[in-house]
Amino acid sequence: MNRPVALITVIIFVWVAGSVCADESSDQQSGWEFKVSPYMWFISASGDVTVRGQESDLDLSFNDIWNELNIAAMLVFEGRKDRWGFVGDALYANLGKSTSTDVTGIKIDPTVKLSYLSAGGFYRLGTWDLSQTPANAVPSVKVDAMAGARYTYLDMKLDLKGFRSASGDKAWVAPLVGARAIFDLSERWAASLTGNLGGFGVGSDFTWHAWGLLGYRFSLFSKDNNAAVFGGYRALSWDYTDGSGEDKFEWDVMLHGPILGI
């Protein structure tokens, strides 16, 4: 993806998790409600990476990642009926560009391909008024209990043409448990806090995920408050190790950064 196309993509895909801020008139709805949101996450990365025994520290700012980004796609989707629902979060990123030196003619081709899909169900525990006036619908808070799993696929490669290459790919699935709180602050303003923990030695050693958002609702295509613009911050961490010695593969990395959305 060249830079102009990427900039246009950022403008179009400045979205995330419309489920957090969309209008919900009742916890007991007569039918299904569906939401889907592409989003943009301005990621920085830090941690430790090992590929076939070759260890490396990872410390990348958003600018570093942006300069190496070939293509990325991100999507959140959700469905709910009454108190029960399902939610999913998908991401794909391809980083790395081929470079060569004029002196030696050595071509270096480093790439990192990361994709994950988190999916699961949730149950709305209830809605509580935060106002001292019972007649007011807002402010209030909704709380969901969540459980599911995250599938992660990672392909890392450092290819020095004519020399030894270090590469490896791994895929794993880790269980998740978490919770979400949605705060209706007014008819227009809303906020949310979401977090989950997972792994526990199954699939990965440990993983955690947290984000907070603040949004403003508005009407789109003549419906009442069915969209929202908002921003916040998100962090996602893995601790995964497989093998040992020259066959060791490690991904102990945290991704974090601001989010903008609609």
Secondary structure by P-SEA (a helix, b strand, c coil): ccaaaaaaaaaaacccccccccccccccccbbbbbbbbbccbbbbbbbbbcccbbbbbbbcaaaaaaaccccccccccccccccbbbbbbbbbbbbbbbbbccccbbbbbbbbbbbbbbbcccccccccccccccccccbbbbbbbbbbbbbbbbbbbbccccccccccccbbbbbbbbbbbbccccccccccccccccccccccbbbbbbcccbbbbbccccccccccccbbbbbbbbbbccccccbbbbbbbbbbbbbcc
